[in-house]
C-alpha cells in the first residue's frame, strides 16, 4: 500500500524537476560519434524574459544529454534579433560546465527577428573551420537547431537552401507565434522529422526529448556522409556499402564500378561499344546510323527525308543537314531561306551618294539635280551653287542632352560641305519641341565658321515633339525675306531639312504639303524611334532620295554620304548659275508693280487717317 501511494508522488516530483534535469534523466548520454552542433536562438523583443529563461534551461538540459568533447560533439551557440551575436563558437569549449556557464550569462538582444541573417551567419561563420567546425573531408555531420517564436522579418528560404546545399542539416523549432511556412522553408527534408511546433515555451522540452531520441536512435546509414554510391547496409554499430546488379565494389569500398563487358573485345561493334550493367550495346559516331544487325554503321543522309526546308540546296554533313544558297544569294538567320545579296553592304562600292544593288551587280545614284561622273561613282558637287537652307532640329526630351550634342556636331558636318556666304548658301536653324524657336535666321551669318559657332551655342529645349508646328513656322517665317531668304525672283532654291527622333504629337500633313506647294525641297532625317510614314510625308519625291534613317545617334554620321550633295540646287539652277540681276527688265517691271501696290496701300491709309482727323475736329468744335 505504501509503494502504491509513493508512485504518484514520484511521478509528480518528476514533472516538478527543472527541464534540464528531465532531459538528463531520460537515460545515458547520447554517443552519436563526432558531431558539430550549433544552436541558433531567437532573442527578439517578442520573447519575454521568463520565456527566455525557459529556453536557457532547455539548452542546459539538452547539453547534459550530449557526449560533448573535442573528438565527440562540439557545440556552438549564436543568438539573433536585428543582429547576430556569437555566444560561443564550436572551438570555444570542450567541457560542458564551461558551456553551461556561458549560456547562463547570456543576455537577450531584444530587437527584431532577422532569422535569414542568422542562418547566413551560421553557414558562413559558425560552421567555418576557423570557428571550430571540422573539415568536410572528415565527414563530420553539421547540425543547426533554430529556435524562434515569430515570423522572420527577412527572407529565409533561399539562404536556408544554400545552407542545406552545403551539407548543414537544419531543425526548425517554432514556439507559440511562430510561422509554420517559414519553419518548413528553413528545415531539412523530410519535414516531419525536422519541423517542430510547440504551443508555448513551457512545452519546449517536448522537442528536446524528440530531438535527443532521433539523434541517438538513428540508423547508421541514415547518418550524413556514409558515402555509399549505391546501397548502404546497416549492421550493429556500423554499416557497409553494396552495389547494384552489374556493378562491383571498388577498392575504397564506397564507389561502384560497372562490370565492363566491352573490354573482352568480342562485342563486334564497328564504332563504339557502350557498357551497361550486365550488358552492352553498340553506338555509331556522329553522322552515322546503326544498321539492323545492331553492330555496323552507315553514313546518315540527312537530306534524303525531304524535310530540311532549304530554299535552294541541302547538303548532308556529319553534323546534320545544312542549307546552301545559289551564287549571288546569302543565307538568312533562319538557316534555311536565301536572299539576293546586297552588294552595297558587302563590298566597298565607293558611291559618293547612294548605292543600289541589282542582282549580282550594283550601280551608283546621285541626288536630284546632280549628274553621275564618268567614274560611275562620284557626283558633280554644289560648292558654287546658291541655296537657302533651313534646318529644323528636334529638341524634344526623348533626344536627351548627350544625343543633342551629337546632332549639333552632325549639323556642322553638313555645313562643312556647303559654300556658306551671302551670295552662295545661306543657312538658318530652327529648334522645336512643344514650341518653336528660331536659333538664327537665314540672313544672320555669312561664313561657315560663324554658322558652326552659332550651332554649338544652341541650348537644348526638351519637352514635346510638335513637328507640324515647326513646319508651319518654317513656311510662314523662316523663308521670308525679313528672315534673310532671297526673293523668289532670284530663283534661289529653298531647301528644308527636318531632323527628328520620334512621332510628332501634332498633325504634319497640312504643312508638309504646304511646304512642297511653296516650292521648298524637303529632306527628312530620322533617328531611333522616328516613324517612317511621317518621314516620307515630310520629304519630297522620290522618298528614296529625300529620306535618311539611322537606328542610333552614335552611328548617324554615315548619313552624310547620302546627304552630301542632296542639298544642291536642281538642274538648271546649280553650280555656275548666276543670280538674276535686279536691273534686268523683268526684275524692274516686278519691282515697279510692287512699288505701285505699296503706294496705293499708303494712299488708302492716308485717306483713312485724314477722315479720322476731320471727325475729331468736328467733335472738338461741338464741345466748345
BALODO-208563 format. One line per 5 residues: number of its first residue (from 1); their letters; for each residue x, y, z of C-alpha. Coordinates in steps of 0.001 Angstrom, whole numbers, always signed. Each point is the difference from the previous one (the first is absolute). Example, Ala and Ser with C-alpha at 12.3 -4.5 7.8 and 13.67 -1.06 7.14 Angstrom:
1	AS	+12300/-4500/+7800 | +1370/+3440/-660;
This chain:
1	XXXXX	+0/+0/+0 | +2872/+2294/+859 | +1647/-693/-3403 | -3272/+759/-1776 | -270/+3391/+1722;
6	XXXXX	+3613/+873/-755 | -286/-563/-3774 | -2194/+3068/-742 | +2287/+2074/+2201 | +3058/-1089/-1991;
11	XXXXX	-1770/+839/-3229 | -923/+3445/+1333 | +3564/+638/+1082 | +1163/-906/-3500 | -2164/+2669/-1604;
16	XXXXX	+1065/+2528/+2635 | +3635/-499/-898 | +1652/+2736/-2124 | -109/-890/-3671 | +3769/-227/-116;
21	XXXXX	-291/-2827/+2610 | -2820/-1713/-1917 | +2065/-114/-3179 | +2968/-1351/+1859 | -2035/-2638/+1829;
26	XXXXX	-1379/-1569/-3168 | +2953/-2335/-265 | +3765/-166/-521 | +1746/+2616/-2086 | -397/-320/-3744;
31	XXXXX	+3124/-1360/-1707 | -570/+1109/-3578 | +3603/+109/-1086 | +1567/+3269/-1191 | -2592/+2757/-547;
36	XXXXX	+172/+3806/-545 | -3156/+1471/+1569 | -952/+3709/-53 | -3050/+1425/+1804 | -1521/+3101/-1682;
41	XXXXX	-2120/+1712/+2694 | -2622/+2707/-603 | +449/+2744/+2646 | -2276/+2624/-1601 | -2161/+2323/+2086;
46	XXXXX	-3017/-2309/-485 | +1709/-2616/+2251 | -943/+1060/+3511 | +2566/-265/+2842 | -1537/-3027/+1673;
51	XXXXX	-313/-1732/-3420 | +3665/+690/-737 | +892/-1463/+3399 | -1987/-3133/-909 | +1953/-270/-3288;
56	XXXXX	+3276/+430/+1929 | -879/-2931/+2291 | -1006/-2039/-3059 | +3470/+524/-1574 | +1794/-965/+3204;
61	XXXXX	-2101/-3166/+348 | +592/-983/-3627 | +3768/+490/+412 | +27/-2455/+2917 | -1462/-2696/-2257;
66	XXXXX	+2811/+320/-2571 | +3446/-1568/-99 | +1967/+3291/-127 | +3701/+62/-855 | +2642/+995/-2530;
71	XXXXX	-258/-3364/-1753 | -3715/-491/+698 | -2746/+2626/-179 | +1155/+3604/-372 | -2613/+2593/+923;
76	XXXXX	-361/+3650/-995 | -2748/+2494/+870 | -1030/+3195/-1811 | -2904/+2316/+837 | -1685/+2444/-2360;
81	XXXXX	-2565/+2780/-201 | +681/+2898/-2405 | +3646/-1036/+162 | +1921/-3230/+616 | +2214/-656/+3027;
86	XXXXX	+2253/-3010/+561 | -470/-1218/+3590 | +2844/-2495/-424 | +1389/-1762/-3131 | +557/-3712/-571;
91	XXXXX	+3690/+258/+940 | -604/+1886/+3253 | -738/-2708/+2586 | +675/-3685/+436 | -1611/-245/+3442;
96	XXXXX	-3761/+89/+571 | +404/+2143/+3121 | +1595/+2824/-1988 | -2835/-105/-2539 | -2648/+117/+2731;
101	XXXXX	+1707/+2996/+1624 | -12/+1909/-3332 | -3674/-816/-571 | -974/+1139/+3508 | +1824/+3336/-597;
106	XXXXX	-1858/+537/-3293 | -1814/+3406/-250 | -2799/+193/-2623 | +314/+2595/-2794 | -3732/+934/+37;
111	XXXXX	-302/+1526/-3486 | -1429/-1241/-3336 | -168/-3520/-1525 | +2579/-357/-2829 | -15/-3790/-266;
116	XXXXX	+1440/-57/-3545 | +2968/+2082/+1162 | +612/-2498/+2823 | -73/-2979/-2398 | +2479/+1739/-2281;
121	XXXXX	+2287/+671/+2982 | -202/-3637/+1068 | +774/-1207/-3532 | +2911/+2383/-716 | +1488/+495/+3487;
126	XXXXX	-1232/-2381/+2711 | +615/-3131/-2129 | +3367/+1215/-1327 | +3225/-1771/+869 | +1267/+3236/+1569;
131	XXXXX	-2867/-188/+2507 | +694/-3645/+829 | -1979/-2012/-2557 | +1805/-3086/-1220 | +1135/-152/-3658;
136	XXXXX	-2443/-1482/-2555 | +2369/-2867/-782 | -484/-1319/+3556 | -3727/-387/-812 | -1126/+1171/+3421;
141	XXXXX	-3756/+806/-113 | -914/+3684/+405 | -3319/+651/+1757 | -1702/+3361/+644 | -2963/+321/+2417;
146	XXXXX	-1983/+3243/-553 | -2380/+1003/+2827 | -2359/+2928/-753 | -3348/+1345/+1202 | -1068/+2272/-2864;
151	XXXXX	-53/+761/-3723 | +3387/+926/-1526 | +401/+3620/-1097 | +2260/-1053/-2887 | +88/-2779/-2595;
156	XXXXX	+1012/-3455/+1204 | -797/-2447/-2825 | +2938/+793/-2290 | +2703/+217/+2694 | -1335/-3147/+1705;
161	XXXXX	+185/-1853/-3331 | +3635/+1138/-369 | +778/-1250/+3502 | -1597/-3395/-700 | +1932/-189/-3297;
166	XXXXX	+3214/+383/+2025 | -910/-3062/+2036 | -1511/+1677/+3075 | -2943/-1938/+1439 | -2551/+2520/+1354;
171	XXXXX	-2582/-595/+2749 | -2607/+2799/+244 | -1725/+353/+3390 | -2939/+2421/+163 | -1480/+1161/+3290;
176	XXXXX	-3460/+1531/+473 | -256/+2764/-2662 | +2481/-1532/-2460 | -896/-53/-3716 | -341/-3601/-1216;
181	XXXXX	+739/+935/-3617 | +3326/+1555/+1006 | +897/-3065/+2102 | -625/-2304/-2970 | +2041/+2282/-2281;
186	XXXXX	+2976/-242/+2367 | +2/-3673/+1010 | +1688/-2955/-1679 | -2056/-2790/-1559 | -1877/-2040/+1013;
191	XXXXX	-1919/+2880/+1579 | -1949/-2187/+2426 | +3326/-891/+1660 | +1553/+3493/-35 | -2905/+2389/+736;
196	XXXXX	-1289/+327/+3582 | -2755/+2333/+1186 | -781/+253/+3738 | -2819/+1936/+1627 | +2161/+2005/+2396;
201	XXXXX	+3448/+205/+1491 | -1371/-2159/+2817 | -202/-2908/-2470 | +3399/+461/-1668 | +1311/-3009/+1921;
206	XXXXX	-2181/-2121/-2339 | +2308/+889/-2845 | +3046/-717/+2169 | -1149/-3525/+688 | -876/-666/-3666;
211	XXXXX	+3260/+1519/-1199 | +2032/-2057/+2431 | -1799/-3151/-1111 | +569/+641/-3686 | +3594/+1005/+467;
216	XXXXX	+842/-3084/+2020 | -2263/-2570/-1644 | +844/+495/-3666 | +791/-2754/-2413 | +3758/+257/-784;
221	XXXXX	-840/+176/-3706 | -2307/+2956/+632 | +2940/+2019/+1323 | +1447/+2552/-2404 | +3158/-1033/-1753;
226	XXXXX	+7/-3775/-316 | +1197/+552/-3589 | -1470/-3150/-1530 | -594/+531/-3717 | -2815/-2557/-333;
231	XXXXX	-1167/-1639/+3225 | +755/+389/+3709 | -617/-3093/+2148 | -347/+514/+3750 | +1653/-2356/+2453;
236	XXXXX	+193/+77/+3792 | +2034/+3109/+799 | +1224/+398/-3571 | -920/-177/-3692 | +1464/-1161/-3313;
241	XXXXX	-538/+872/-3670 | -1467/-2253/-2698 | -436/+390/-3774 | -2889/-571/-2389 | -66/-2889/-2450;
246	XXXXX	+2618/+327/-2748 | +2407/+1954/+2233 | +2855/-922/+2286 | +1254/+1825/+3107 | +3142/+2082/-518;
251	XXXXX	+3093/-156/+2204 | -1218/+2954/+2119 | -3044/-2118/+987 | -2253/+2935/-881 | -154/+444/-3755;
256	XXXXX	-1474/-2506/-2443 | +1602/-888/-3326 | -1954/-1396/-2933 | +1133/-3421/-1120 | +1518/+792/-3426;
261	XXXXX	-1323/-2585/-2507 | +1512/+2034/-2874 | +3542/-557/+1237 | +131/-3586/-1324 | +86/+1202/-3638;
266	XXXXX	-2687/-2427/-1165 | -2858/+2501/-245 | +284/+483/-3834 | -972/+3709/+69 | +1340/+1895/-3062;
271	XXXXX	+417/+3332/+1803 | -663/+50/+3751 | -929/-2570/+2622 | -1973/+1499/+2914 | +38/-1956/+3209;
276	XXXXX	-3193/-253/+2094 | -662/-1931/+3213 | +124/-3683/-891 | -60/+752/-3754 | +1277/+2289/-2817;
281	XXXXX	-1207/+1655/-3224 | +1602/+1461/-3135 | +1/+3685/-979 | +1119/+1818/-3146 | +1966/+3219/-398;
286	XXXXX	-1831/+3238/-696 | -1333/+25/-3550 | -415/-3760/-180 | -2994/-2245/+710 | -26/-3490/+1545;
291	XXXXX	-1081/-2762/-2385 | -2477/-2821/+674 | +2743/-2350/+1206 | +475/+2498/+2901 | +3765/-49/-627;
296	XXXXX	+930/+1573/-3369 | -361/+3750/-849 | -935/+1917/-3170 | +326/+3684/-908 | -3295/+1763/+702;
301	XXXXX	-1514/+1999/-2901 | -1831/+2821/+1796 | -1320/+1489/-3239 | -1647/-3194/-1274 | -3127/+446/+2139;
306	XXXXX	-1024/+3163/-1852 | -901/+1907/+3187 | +3078/+2237/+129 | -1998/+3083/-1194 | +3010/+1451/-1845;
311	XXXXX	-1075/+2583/-2564 | +2822/-791/-2446 | +2269/-2972/+779 | +387/-2519/+2853 | +3485/-1380/+744;
316	XXXXX	+294/-2980/+2347 | +2911/+218/+2454 | +1074/-2069/+2983 | -1504/+2663/+2279 | -3343/-89/-1816;
321	XXXXX	-1695/+1689/-2969 | +1256/+3441/-1039 | -1678/+2352/-2426 | +2018/+1719/-2732 | -1036/+2841/-2327;
326	XXXXX	+703/+507/-3681 | +2592/+2515/-1215 | -1079/+3584/+651 | -2130/-926/+3037 | +633/+54/+3735;
331	XXXXX	-1368/-2415/+2625 | -2319/+1719/+2489 | +104/-427/+3793 | -2596/-2807/-63 | +2660/-2125/-1722;
336	XXXXX	-2446/-1000/-2752 | -1145/+3029/-2033 | +2106/+1798/-2627 | +41/+3677/-895 | +1522/+1830/-2949;
341	XXXXX	+3395/+1262/+1146 | +131/+3736/+700 | +3331/+826/-1590 | -260/+3555/+1306 | +464/-1316/+3546;
346	XXXXX	+2494/-2710/-819 | +2551/+1872/-2137 | +1758/+3349/+31 | -2205/+1446/-2729 | +1461/+3517/+135;
351	XXXXX	-3260/+1723/-960 | +81/+3612/+1104 | -3750/+298/+569 | -1987/-3254/-209 | +657/-3627/-977;
356	XXXXX	-2793/-2169/-1470 | +390/-3808/-222 | -1149/-1676/-3217 | +372/-3780/+218 | +3662/-886/-397;
361	XXXXX	+1026/+3604/-535 | -717/+3530/+1238 | -106/+3591/-1256 | +469/+3446/+1501 | -2632/+2753/+119;
366	XXXXX	+321/+3747/+470 | -2501/+2331/+1709 | -2577/+1894/-2016 | +1620/+2785/-2009 | +3436/-1662/-170;
371	XXXXX	+1551/-2224/-2608 | +2132/-3143/+347 | +3570/+609/-1059 | +1967/-2097/-2465 | +1435/-2177/+2761;
376	XXXXX	-3522/-1275/+710 | +335/+801/+3715 | +328/+3737/+678 | -2537/+2792/-546 | +571/+3557/-1138;
381	XXXXX	+294/+2158/+3124 | -1928/+3069/+1061 | +2783/+2114/+1415 | -899/+2890/-2252 | -3776/-446/+169;
386	XXXXX	-2398/+2450/+1630 | -2377/-1444/+2614 | -2103/+1316/+2871 | +104/-2856/+2536 | -2104/-129/+3199;
391	XXXXX	+696/-2786/+2496 | -2850/-1097/+2314 | +1594/-1813/+2974 | -2020/-2111/+2472 | +773/+1144/+3565;
396	XXXXX	-2576/-2175/+1818 | +846/-1773/+3270 | +224/-3394/-1730 | +3177/+1170/-1774 | +1888/+454/+3340;
401	XXXXX	+2812/+2549/+548 | +2930/-2197/-1020 | -1710/-950/-3281 | -925/+3640/-677 | +3732/+786/+52;
406	XXXXX	+495/-2728/-2647 | -2766/+1613/-2083 | +1762/+3380/+148 | +3250/-1638/-1090 | -1877/-1687/-2860;
411	XXXXX	-1457/+3366/-1112 | +3491/+1520/-74 | +1211/-2880/-2170 | -2736/+943/-2498 | +1182/+3622/+133;
416	XXXXX	+3546/-1151/-814 | -900/-1143/-3529 | -2018/+3128/-914 | +1232/+3323/-1397 | -1337/+2292/+2718;
421	XXXXX	-37/+3673/-1005 | -2550/+2794/-550 | +199/-659/-3764 | +279/-3803/+265 | -1773/-2187/+2588;
426	XXXXX	-1859/+1624/+2883 | -876/-2098/+3047 | -2648/+464/+2680 | -690/-2209/+3028 | -3321/-610/+1787;
431	XXXXX	-386/-2187/+3108 | -3359/-1488/+962 | -1515/-1951/+2874 | -3364/+1027/+1496 | +708/+3415/-1500;
436	XXXXX	+2129/+1397/-2817 | +3063/+2237/+333 | +2075/+1582/-2784 | +3608/-445/+1110 | +1298/+2161/-2874;
441	XXXXX	-1648/+1079/-3297 | +1302/-392/-3535 | +1470/+3487/-277 | +1963/+154/+3259 | +3312/-1760/-723;
446	XXXXX	+2119/+257/-3122 | +2719/-2604/+632 | +105/-3672/+892 | +2047/+753/+3121 | -2651/+2383/+1309;
451	XXXXX	-2774/-2523/-675 | +1873/-2843/+1737 | +728/+2155/+3044 | -3679/+961/+226 | -1041/-3662/-288;
456	XXXXX	+2252/-982/+2910 | -1543/+2764/+2119 | -3571/-1328/-449 | -1574/-1095/+3305 | -2105/-3150/+276;
461	XXXXX	-3757/+720/+437 | -1448/-3409/+1127 | -3801/-628/+346 | -2288/-1244/-2841 | +222/-572/-3765;
466	XXXXX	-2157/+2492/-1992 | +1355/-679/-3490 | -3088/+1427/-1720 | +392/+3289/+1865 | +3665/+138/-1068;
471	XXXXX	-926/-547/-3677 | -2540/+2830/+195 | +2596/+2314/+1552 | +2448/-854/-2782 | -2541/+678/-2770;
476	XXXXX	-1384/+3229/+1482 | +3149/+1548/+1453 | +3330/-1719/-673 | -55/+476/-3782 | -1245/+3592/+133;
481	XXXXX	+2179/+2789/-1327 | -123/+1568/+3465 | +1806/-3091/+1314 | +2668/+178/-2704 | -1453/-2136/-2791;
486	XXXXX	+746/+1334/-3466 | -2955/+1189/-2114 | -1680/-2612/-2146 | +791/+2025/-3106 | +3656/-921/+523;
491	XXXXX	-974/-3671/-458 | +2158/-1202/+2964 | -1006/-3527/+1066 | -1580/-304/+3426 | +846/-3160/+1912;
496	XXXXX	-1414/-1185/+3353 | +1599/-2817/+2001 | -1989/-1476/+2921 | +1942/-1969/+2622 | -2149/-2047/+2474;
501	XXXXX	+201/-3077/+2255 | -3655/-841/+594 | -3682/+330/-881 | -1476/+3482/-216 | -2560/+972/+2629;
506	XXXXX	-1937/+2148/-2482 | -1161/-322/-3619 | +2720/+480/-2629 | -1921/-722/-3193 | -1331/+3541/-702;
511	XXXXX	+3271/+1869/+416 | +2144/-2743/-1535 | -2127/+304/-3146 | +4/+3810/+238 | +3811/+85/+118;
516	XXXXX	+233/-1944/-3248 | -2676/+2200/-1601 | +2152/+3000/+882 | +2837/-1566/-2011 | +2096/-1042/+2995;
521	XXXXX	+2023/-3168/-605 | -490/-2041/+3197 | +2402/-2535/+1502 | -806/-2152/+3076 | +2646/-1585/+2236;
526	XXXXX	-1268/-2484/+2623 | +1863/-1592/+2912 | -1008/-2726/+2472 | -3809/-91/+417 | -730/+2339/-2901;
531	XXXXX	-3117/-1071/-1956 | +707/-889/-3639 | -3524/+1000/-1081 | +475/+3521/+1383 | +3476/+310/-1523;
536	XXXXX	-1395/-862/-3438 | -2880/+2460/+436 | +2430/+2810/+844 | +2503/-758/-2772 | -212/+929/-3671;
541	XXXXX	-321/-2630/-2710 | +1603/-2412/-601 | +184/-985/+3649 | +3005/-2270/-619 | +2126/+3078/-712;
546	XXXXX	-1506/+2304/+2632 | -381/-2290/+3060 | +2931/-1203/+2133 | -102/-2128/+3150 | +2472/-1148/+2676;
551	XXXXX	-910/-2369/+2867 | +2284/+1794/+2455 | +1374/+3504/+581 | +3560/-1266/+269 | -118/-1586/-3477;
556	XXXXX	-1841/+2699/-1935 | +3167/+1459/-1537 | -360/-2538/-2826 | -3011/+2062/-1183 | +2385/+2744/-1056;
561	XXXXX	+883/-1981/-3109 | -3684/-30/-968 | -564/+3662/+855 | +3212/+1242/-1551 | -1044/+1679/-3198;
566	XXXXX	-3722/-689/+556 | -449/+3581/+1085 | +1447/+1284/-3281 | -2246/+2040/-2319 | -2143/-1734/-2604;
571	XXXXX	+1049/-280/-3598 | +304/+3406/-1661 | +529/+1810/+3291 | +3210/-1664/+1116 | +3663/+793/-36;
576	XXXXX	+925/+2811/-2300 | -3528/+1486/-189 | +133/+3716/+699 | -2632/+1775/+2051 | -2476/+2076/-2004;
581	XXXXX	+1032/+3596/-58 | -2549/+2439/+1499 | +696/+2240/-2985 | -1414/-2433/-2528 | -3248/+1011/-1719;
586	XXXXX	-2194/-2582/+1707 | +1436/+882/+3392 | -677/+3739/-606 | -3590/-668/-1037 | -621/-2164/+3069;
591	XXXXX	+1597/+2630/+2221 | -2165/+2744/-1584 | -3170/-2037/+530 | +835/-651/+3661 | +791/+3710/+502;
596	XXXXX	-3323/+1137/-1527 | -1882/-2465/+2201 | +1792/+1327/+3066 | -750/+3663/-981 | -3663/-792/-561;
601	XXXXX	-197/-1634/+3427 | +1679/+3030/+1602 | -2422/+2394/-1772 | -2987/-1934/+1377 | +1465/+27/+3496;
606	XXXXX	+651/+3777/-269 | -3612/+656/-1070 | -1256/-1958/+3013 | +2227/+1984/+2362 | -1160/+3322/-1539;
611	XXXXX	-3643/-986/+474 | +627/-834/+3667 | +1710/+3389/+595 | -2921/+1885/-1535 | -2408/-1960/+2171;
616	XXXXX	+2016/+939/+3116 | -30/+3702/-975 | -3830/-25/-295 | -290/-1643/+3415 | +2265/+2649/+1590;
621	XXXX	-1963/+2845/-1643 | -3307/-1364/+1335 | +1427/-222/+3542 | +864/+3756/-31;
